[in-house]
Amino acid sequence: MFFWLSFFLLAACQQHDDDGGHDGHDHGAHQHANDHMHQTPFDSLVERFNNPERDAWQKPDWVIGLMGDLEGKTVVDIG
């Protein structure tokens, strides 16, 4: 029994080279957007994000409609 216990403990402690499925793609495009956001004054960003014309290309009502019946569900905007 000691043999099997030792075997399983050692097997569980092995180092794995698995990267969790990350495909290693480049995040360079994201960094460009982040640089732009950090160089733009806060008030300009607020004005741009609160602009009513933004709905014309983001189509929030259409996106919510694609989700179907949301009765009793919680929707979270993560991005």
CNS distance restraints for C-alpha pairs under 8 A (distance, minus, plus):
assign (resid   1 and name CA) (resid   5 and name CA) 6.25 0.50 0.50
assign (resid   2 and name CA) (resid   6 and name CA) 6.04 0.50 0.50
assign (resid   3 and name CA) (resid   7 and name CA) 6.03 0.50 0.50
assign (resid   4 and name CA) (resid   8 and name CA) 6.17 0.50 0.50
assign (resid   5 and name CA) (resid   9 and name CA) 6.16 0.50 0.50
assign (resid   6 and name CA) (resid  10 and name CA) 6.08 0.50 0.50
assign (resid   7 and name CA) (resid  11 and name CA) 6.11 0.50 0.50
assign (resid   8 and name CA) (resid  12 and name CA) 6.06 0.50 0.50
assign (resid   9 and name CA) (resid  13 and name CA) 6.38 0.50 0.50
assign (resid  10 and name CA) (resid  14 and name CA) 6.57 0.50 0.50
assign (resid  27 and name CA) (resid  31 and name CA) 6.57 0.50 0.50
assign (resid  28 and name CA) (resid  32 and name CA) 6.55 0.50 0.50
assign (resid  29 and name CA) (resid  33 and name CA) 6.68 0.50 0.50
assign (resid  30 and name CA) (resid  34 and name CA) 6.27 0.50 0.50
assign (resid  31 and name CA) (resid  35 and name CA) 6.07 0.50 0.50
assign (resid  32 and name CA) (resid  36 and name CA) 6.31 0.50 0.50
assign (resid  33 and name CA) (resid  37 and name CA) 6.24 0.50 0.50
assign (resid  34 and name CA) (resid  38 and name CA) 6.19 0.50 0.50
assign (resid  35 and name CA) (resid  39 and name CA) 6.28 0.50 0.50
assign (resid  36 and name CA) (resid  40 and name CA) 6.25 0.50 0.50
assign (resid  37 and name CA) (resid  45 and name CA) 7.74 0.50 0.50
assign (resid  40 and name CA) (resid  44 and name CA) 6.75 0.50 0.50
assign (resid  40 and name CA) (resid  45 and name CA) 6.79 0.50 0.50
assign (resid  41 and name CA) (resid  45 and name CA) 6.56 0.50 0.50
assign (resid  42 and name CA) (resid  46 and name CA) 6.27 0.50 0.50
assign (resid  43 and name CA) (resid  47 and name CA) 6.14 0.50 0.50
assign (resid  44 and name CA) (resid  48 and name CA) 6.13 0.50 0.50
assign (resid  45 and name CA) (resid  49 and name CA) 6.06 0.50 0.50
assign (resid  46 and name CA) (resid  50 and name CA) 5.94 0.50 0.50
assign (resid  47 and name CA) (resid  51 and name CA) 5.99 0.50 0.50
assign (resid  48 and name CA) (resid  54 and name CA) 7.92 0.50 0.50
assign (resid  49 and name CA) (resid  54 and name CA) 7.18 0.50 0.50
assign (resid  50 and name CA) (resid  54 and name CA) 7.56 0.50 0.50
assign (resid  52 and name CA) (resid  56 and name CA) 7.93 0.50 0.50
assign (resid  53 and name CA) (resid  57 and name CA) 7.69 0.50 0.50
assign (resid  54 and name CA) (resid  58 and name CA) 6.16 0.50 0.50
assign (resid  55 and name CA) (resid  59 and name CA) 5.18 0.50 0.50
assign (resid  55 and name CA) (resid  60 and name CA) 6.41 0.50 0.50
assign (resid  59 and name CA) (resid  63 and name CA) 6.34 0.50 0.50
assign (resid  60 and name CA) (resid  64 and name CA) 6.17 0.50 0.50
assign (resid  61 and name CA) (resid  65 and name CA) 6.05 0.50 0.50
assign (resid  62 and name CA) (resid  66 and name CA) 6.35 0.50 0.50
assign (resid  63 and name CA) (resid  67 and name CA) 6.93 0.50 0.50
assign (resid  64 and name CA) (resid  68 and name CA) 7.38 0.50 0.50
assign (resid  70 and name CA) (resid  74 and name CA) 7.46 0.50 0.50
